[in-house]
Amino acid sequence: MPLPREEAWFPAKRYGWGWGVPRRWQGVAVFAGYFTVLIGAAIVAGRRTGWYIVTVLAASAVLVVICWWKGERPRWRWGGDQ
């Protein structure tokens, strides 16, 4: 069951497929956590590129799952607000 539009943390993009900028503070907190993980992984990884890539992929997968769970359902949009 999709979330009501006003309760969604991440609104659907107006053009294209996916989610836009967070609408609620919870979404901003998720983005802040995501970028903190990316920056922390870059600092800790050093020259271990493989470890950094795995960390980025895992963090991105978690971000997509949260966006899917707490955002509007993604679908291809051409600018209409339907």
C-alpha positions as CSV (number, residue, x, y, z in Angstrom):
1,M,0.0,0.0,0.0
2,P,1.6,3.3,-1.1
3,L,2.1,6.1,1.4
4,P,-0.1,9.1,1.1
5,R,1.7,12.0,-0.7
6,E,2.0,14.2,2.4
7,E,3.6,11.3,4.4
8,A,6.2,10.3,1.9
9,W,9.8,11.2,2.8
10,F,10.9,11.3,-0.9
11,P,8.6,12.6,-3.6
12,A,8.6,11.2,-7.0
13,K,10.6,13.2,-9.6
14,R,8.5,15.4,-11.9
15,Y,10.4,14.3,-15.0
16,G,11.9,10.8,-15.4
17,W,12.0,7.9,-13.0
18,G,12.9,7.9,-9.4
19,W,12.8,10.2,-6.4
20,G,13.6,13.9,-5.9
21,V,14.9,15.9,-3.0
22,P,13.5,14.8,0.4
23,R,10.3,16.4,1.4
24,R,10.5,15.7,5.2
25,W,13.2,15.9,7.8
26,Q,13.4,12.1,8.0
27,G,14.5,12.0,4.3
28,V,17.1,14.7,4.9
29,A,18.4,12.6,7.8
30,V,18.7,9.6,5.5
31,F,20.6,11.6,2.9
32,A,22.9,13.0,5.6
33,G,23.6,9.5,6.9
34,Y,24.2,8.3,3.3
35,F,26.7,11.0,2.6
36,T,28.4,10.5,6.0
37,V,28.9,6.9,5.1
38,L,30.4,7.8,1.7
39,I,32.8,10.4,3.2
40,G,33.8,8.1,6.1
41,A,34.4,5.2,3.7
42,A,36.6,7.4,1.5
43,I,38.6,8.5,4.5
44,V,39.0,5.0,5.9
45,A,39.5,3.1,2.6
46,G,42.6,5.0,1.6
47,R,44.0,2.9,-1.3
48,R,41.7,-0.1,-0.8
49,T,39.5,0.7,-3.8
50,G,37.7,-2.6,-3.7
51,W,36.6,-2.1,-0.2
52,Y,35.4,1.4,-1.0
53,I,33.4,0.2,-4.0
54,V,31.7,-2.5,-2.0
55,T,30.8,0.1,0.7
56,V,29.4,2.6,-1.8
57,L,27.3,-0.2,-3.5
58,A,26.0,-1.4,-0.1
59,A,25.1,2.1,1.1
60,S,23.4,2.9,-2.2
61,A,21.4,-0.3,-2.1
62,V,20.2,0.7,1.4
63,L,19.3,4.2,0.2
64,V,17.2,2.8,-2.7
65,V,15.4,0.4,-0.3
66,I,14.6,3.2,2.1
67,C,13.4,5.5,-0.8
68,W,11.2,2.7,-2.1
69,W,9.8,2.0,1.3
70,K,9.2,5.6,2.5
71,G,8.8,7.4,-0.8
72,E,6.1,7.8,-3.5
73,R,6.0,4.9,-5.9
74,P,8.4,5.6,-8.8
75,R,7.1,5.6,-12.3
76,W,8.1,7.3,-15.5
77,R,6.8,10.9,-15.5
78,W,6.7,13.5,-18.2
79,G,6.0,16.6,-16.0
80,G,2.4,16.2,-15.2
81,D,1.3,16.1,-11.5
82,Q,-1.1,13.2,-12.0
